[in-house]
Amino acid sequence: MRTKSMRLFVTFGNGSKRNDLLCHNPFIWNKIKSLRNILDGLIPIIIFILIWECIVRLHIVPEYIFPSFSAVMREFYHLTVNGVLLNNLASSLFRVLAGFLLGSVAGIMMGTVMGCRQIINRSFNPIFSLLYPIPTLGWAPLLMIWIGINEILPIILIFLCSFFPVLYNTITGIRSVDSDVIKAAKTLGASDRKILTSVILPLAVPNIFTGLRLEAGMAWRVVIAAEMVAIPTGIGALLIRSESLLRVDIIIVCLMVLSVMCLVFERFFQYIETKMTKEWR
């Protein structure tokens, strides 16, 4: 009996030591926390997929209208293997990257100038205030007349989609910098360029990346709409062709790819923002 008690004591003693090790080791604790966060996000998705599959297997709705998840995955595999999905995705990705990069760079540059120079802000703000409320796709008919239906059309639409939100978020970020910080930098002898690059822009980074994250997803929505209307290649074009053939499985594959790409872009900018601001935030 005494031996058994000693074994229990040793077992519980070792267990408490292991628990203390888990609690006081930040690396292990962060890994466990990350795993829990991943599981918290995956469990609802798995439940949704199971319900989706059961609805189709029980013939609650016709499969040609609402295909099962397994059928969608089979079609995803076929489209990937024969290159149809990858070719169309590459076309859409190029348009998004080109338009988004040009619009973001132009928005950050113009927003920096307008945020730092009041006279320039007063000059350009009325024009941008008139143009910003126009929906991006509202420019499509005019651009079709001006430049025609070609590869430039979706790039310009994405440029317009990205430019204005990044512009206003950059201006907001620069205007929100504490004036006392700028005065302190001037007192220490910093030049205007040094203040801009070392004080103003780093403090405006969170606002700038907020605009980038929001417009990364919107850029994909715009390119899909442009491809559905006017461009013969891309995910949007594949969507509209699938609709004419009543291929619901391909439509769902395209929507899933669109969702994943929007999420990847958003997470990418969130990661870059965290890396850039973790030392001083």
matplotlib code that plots the C-alpha trace (Angstrom):
import matplotlib.pyplot as plt

x = [0.0, 2.8, 4.6, 1.5, 1.1, 4.7, 4.1, 1.0, 3.0, 5.8, 3.3, 1.4, 4.7, 6.0, 2.7, 2.8, 6.4, 5.3, 2.5, 4.9, 7.2, 4.3, 3.1, 6.6, 8.0, 6.8, 7.8, 5.7, 2.8, 2.7, 2.7, -0.2, -2.0, -1.4, -2.7, -5.8, -6.5, -6.1, -8.4, -11.0, -11.0, -11.0, -13.7, -16.6, -15.3, -15.2, -18.8, -20.0, -18.4, -20.0, -23.4, -22.9, -22.0, -24.9, -27.4, -26.4, -26.0, -29.5, -30.9, -32.5, -31.6, -30.7, -26.9, -26.8, -28.0, -26.0, -23.1, -21.4, -18.1, -16.4, -17.7, -16.4, -13.0, -12.9, -13.6, -11.0, -8.4, -9.4, -9.2, -5.8, -4.4, -5.5, -4.2, -7.5, -7.7, -4.0, -4.0, -7.0, -5.8, -2.4, -4.2, -6.3, -3.3, -1.2, -4.0, -4.5, -0.8, -0.2, -3.3, -2.9, 0.8, 0.4, -2.6, -1.1, 2.2, 0.4, -2.0, 0.9, 2.9, 0.0, -1.3, 2.1, 2.4, -1.2, -0.7, 2.5, 1.6, -1.6, -1.8, -1.6, -4.3, -6.6, -5.9, -6.5, -9.0, -12.1, -11.3, -10.6, -13.8, -15.8, -14.2, -14.0, -17.7, -18.0, -18.1, -15.1, -17.2, -19.0, -15.8, -16.0, -18.3, -16.2, -12.9, -14.2, -14.8, -11.5, -9.1, -11.2, -11.6, -8.1, -5.6, -5.3, -9.0, -9.0, -5.6, -6.9, -10.1, -8.0, -5.8, -8.8, -10.1, -6.8, -5.8, -8.5, -8.7, -4.9, -4.7, -7.2, -5.7, -2.3, -3.5, -5.3, -2.2, 0.0, -2.4, -2.8, 0.9, 1.4, 2.7, 4.8, 6.8, 7.5, 8.5, 10.8, 12.5, 13.0, 14.4, 17.0, 18.1, 16.3, 15.8, 12.4, 13.3, 14.6, 11.4, 9.3, 11.2, 12.0, 9.0, 5.9, 5.8, 6.6, 3.8, 1.4, 2.2, -0.8, -3.3, -1.6, -1.7, -5.4, -6.1, -3.9, -5.6, -9.1, -8.3, -6.4, -9.7, -11.6, -9.1, -10.0, -13.7, -13.2, -11.1, -13.7, -16.4, -14.4, -13.5, -17.1, -18.2, -15.4, -12.3, -12.2, -9.6, -9.3, -11.3, -14.2, -14.4, -14.3, -17.2, -19.4, -18.7, -19.5, -22.8, -23.8, -23.1, -24.8, -21.6, -22.3, -19.3, -16.9, -18.6, -18.1, -14.4, -13.9, -15.6, -13.4, -10.2, -11.4, -12.0, -8.6, -6.8, -8.5, -7.6, -4.0, -3.6, -5.1, -2.9, 0.2, -0.3, -1.2, 2.1, 4.2, 2.5, 3.3, 6.9, 7.4, 5.8, 6.5, 9.7, 8.0, 4.3]
y = [0.0, 2.3, 1.5, 2.2, 5.6, 6.5, 5.6, 7.9, 10.7, 10.3, 10.2, 13.3, 15.1, 14.4, 15.5, 18.8, 19.3, 18.7, 21.2, 23.8, 23.2, 23.8, 26.9, 28.5, 27.7, 30.4, 28.6, 25.5, 27.6, 29.7, 26.5, 25.1, 28.4, 28.5, 25.0, 25.8, 28.8, 26.7, 24.0, 26.7, 27.9, 24.4, 22.7, 24.9, 24.4, 20.6, 20.7, 22.8, 20.4, 17.4, 19.0, 19.9, 16.4, 14.9, 17.1, 16.0, 12.3, 12.3, 13.7, 16.7, 18.8, 17.6, 17.1, 19.0, 22.1, 21.6, 19.1, 17.5, 18.6, 15.5, 16.1, 19.7, 18.4, 15.9, 18.7, 20.9, 18.1, 17.7, 21.4, 21.6, 18.6, 19.7, 23.2, 25.1, 26.4, 27.3, 29.2, 31.2, 31.8, 33.0, 35.5, 36.9, 37.0, 39.0, 41.6, 41.9, 42.3, 44.8, 47.0, 46.7, 47.5, 50.5, 51.8, 51.3, 52.9, 55.9, 56.1, 56.1, 58.6, 61.0, 60.5, 61.3, 64.5, 65.6, 64.6, 66.7, 69.7, 71.4, 73.5, 70.4, 68.8, 71.8, 71.7, 68.0, 67.0, 68.4, 66.5, 63.2, 63.7, 63.9, 60.8, 58.5, 57.8, 56.5, 52.7, 51.1, 49.1, 52.3, 53.3, 50.2, 51.4, 54.6, 52.8, 50.3, 53.2, 54.9, 52.0, 49.1, 45.5, 44.3, 43.4, 47.1, 47.4, 45.2, 46.6, 50.2, 49.2, 47.6, 50.7, 52.9, 50.4, 50.4, 54.1, 56.0, 53.9, 53.7, 57.4, 58.4, 55.9, 57.3, 60.8, 59.8, 58.0, 61.0, 63.4, 61.3, 61.6, 63.5, 67.0, 67.0, 64.0, 66.0, 69.1, 66.9, 65.5, 69.1, 70.2, 67.4, 68.7, 66.2, 67.4, 67.3, 64.2, 62.4, 63.3, 61.9, 58.6, 58.0, 59.5, 60.2, 57.2, 54.6, 56.0, 56.0, 52.4, 50.8, 53.1, 52.4, 48.7, 48.9, 50.4, 47.7, 44.8, 46.1, 46.7, 43.4, 41.5, 44.2, 44.0, 40.3, 41.1, 43.8, 41.6, 38.8, 41.2, 42.7, 39.2, 38.2, 41.2, 41.8, 39.6, 36.1, 34.7, 34.5, 33.1, 35.4, 34.3, 30.6, 31.4, 32.9, 30.0, 27.5, 29.3, 29.0, 25.2, 24.8, 23.5, 24.3, 22.3, 24.5, 27.6, 26.5, 25.7, 29.2, 30.8, 28.7, 29.8, 33.4, 33.1, 31.5, 34.2, 37.0, 35.4, 34.9, 38.5, 39.8, 37.5, 38.5, 42.2, 41.5, 39.5, 42.3, 44.9, 42.9, 42.4, 46.1, 47.4, 44.8, 46.6, 49.8, 49.1]
z = [0.0, 0.9, -2.4, -4.4, -2.6, -3.4, -7.1, -7.2, -5.6, -8.1, -11.0, -9.9, -9.0, -12.5, -14.1, -12.2, -13.4, -16.9, -16.5, -15.0, -18.0, -20.4, -18.6, -18.1, -21.6, -23.9, -27.1, -26.2, -24.9, -28.1, -30.2, -28.2, -28.5, -32.3, -32.7, -30.7, -32.9, -36.1, -34.7, -33.7, -37.3, -38.9, -36.9, -38.3, -41.8, -41.4, -39.9, -42.8, -45.4, -43.7, -43.7, -47.3, -48.3, -46.3, -47.9, -51.4, -50.4, -49.0, -52.3, -50.5, -53.6, -57.1, -57.6, -60.9, -59.0, -55.9, -56.3, -53.4, -51.9, -53.1, -56.7, -56.5, -55.4, -58.2, -60.7, -59.0, -59.6, -63.2, -63.9, -62.2, -64.0, -67.5, -66.9, -67.4, -63.8, -63.5, -66.9, -66.0, -62.5, -63.8, -66.1, -63.3, -60.9, -63.4, -63.8, -60.0, -59.3, -62.0, -61.2, -57.5, -57.4, -59.7, -57.8, -54.3, -55.2, -56.8, -53.8, -51.2, -53.1, -53.7, -50.2, -48.7, -50.7, -49.8, -46.2, -45.8, -47.9, -47.0, -50.2, -52.4, -50.3, -50.8, -54.6, -55.2, -52.5, -54.3, -57.5, -55.6, -53.5, -56.7, -58.3, -55.3, -54.9, -58.4, -58.3, -60.0, -62.5, -63.4, -65.2, -67.4, -70.2, -70.6, -70.6, -73.1, -75.5, -74.8, -74.7, -76.1, -74.7, -74.0, -71.2, -70.1, -69.2, -66.0, -65.0, -65.1, -63.3, -60.5, -60.5, -59.8, -57.2, -55.3, -55.7, -53.8, -50.6, -50.2, -50.9, -48.2, -45.7, -46.3, -45.7, -42.6, -41.2, -41.9, -40.4, -37.2, -36.4, -33.2, -34.0, -30.8, -32.1, -35.3, -33.3, -31.1, -34.3, -35.6, -32.3, -32.5, -35.9, -38.2, -41.8, -43.4, -45.5, -42.3, -40.4, -43.3, -43.6, -40.0, -38.1, -40.3, -42.6, -39.9, -37.7, -40.7, -41.7, -39.8, -41.7, -45.0, -44.5, -43.5, -47.0, -48.6, -46.8, -47.7, -51.3, -51.8, -51.6, -53.6, -56.4, -56.9, -57.0, -59.6, -61.9, -61.7, -62.7, -65.5, -66.9, -66.7, -68.7, -71.2, -71.0, -72.5, -70.1, -66.3, -63.4, -64.2, -67.8, -66.6, -64.3, -67.0, -69.4, -66.7, -66.1, -69.7, -69.6, -66.2, -64.6, -61.0, -59.9, -61.9, -60.6, -57.0, -57.8, -59.1, -56.1, -53.8, -55.6, -55.4, -51.7, -51.1, -53.1, -51.2, -47.9, -49.0, -50.0, -46.8, -44.6, -46.6, -45.9, -42.3, -41.9, -43.6, -41.3, -38.2, -39.2, -40.0, -36.8, -34.1, -32.9, -32.0, -31.8]

ax = plt.figure().add_subplot(projection="3d")
ax.plot(x, y, z, "-o")
ax.set_aspect("equal")
plt.show()
